[in-house]
Amino acid sequence: MRIAGWAAALATTVGAPLYCQTAAATNQEFPPFQVMANVYYIGTAQLASYLITGDQGSILINPDFESSVPFLQASVSKLGFRFSDIKIVLLSHAHDDHAGGTALIKKLTGARLMVMDGDVAEIEGGGAGDFQYHSHWPPAKVDRTLHDGDEVALGSTRLIAHKTPGHTPGCTTWTTEVRQDGKRYQVVIVGSPNVNPGYRLRGNKQYAGIVADFERTFRVLHSLPCDIFLGAHGAYFDLPAKYQRWKAGDKLAFVDPEGYKLYVNDREKAFREELRRQ
Ligand SMILES: [Zn+2]
């Protein structure tokens, strides 16, 4: 009954999928493309990965599963960039579908890995110590531990790490500013605001602060100025539909401040309903 109630509640909300899936289902191909300026989409159909290019090399956000890495390499070269120019690797959060390929990408590129405090132990343990899951992936050494508000800079490229915990203790929402045709756009890459199936919000001995962390995340997400709405999964921001508009010539297809607000409100509502239900 509890599960059925939860599923029914989910069926009425937007923004699925709400949990991380297996590699085979999520490695489905997707064309790489320039979202805007130096921000490129290089992920699979479901696992969103980004290449942020610059004069001193590139930053990659989300290595995805280890089995996704050849696809990411192909995406980068289709866009005309070199995989070996990746100097920094960042994550949305320490789950296998975003972080499983981290060690392999470090090995292939020699890039520095920067991870939010709260997720460092899981990344260095290859998933060990996760409060919910028992998945394992190749451990990767973290070269720099990030804290809320830290800047990651590479040449003229600047990204800000916002700690948006709850989904994982070090879940990170990335922001940057881009310019196109003389206008500035605030880019937000949401880390995940989702209460996954089975997450215990009340009396969670493995993650005692989970409710306060989700509360904090929604405060942060509401406070961020957003023009270009992106996230760790394409489904957060309606990737397929926006990509079709982009392909048809709408270079502002990913500018969606209203969609961002609706998404954050919807996810907060889902969190509050789940909290009440438990
Ligand atoms: Zn996740």
Boltz pocket constraint, residues with backbone or C-beta under 6 A from the ligand:
constraints:
  - pocket:
      binder: B
      contacts: [[A, 19], [A, 20], [A, 93], [A, 95], [A, 167], [A, 192]]
      max_distance: 6.0
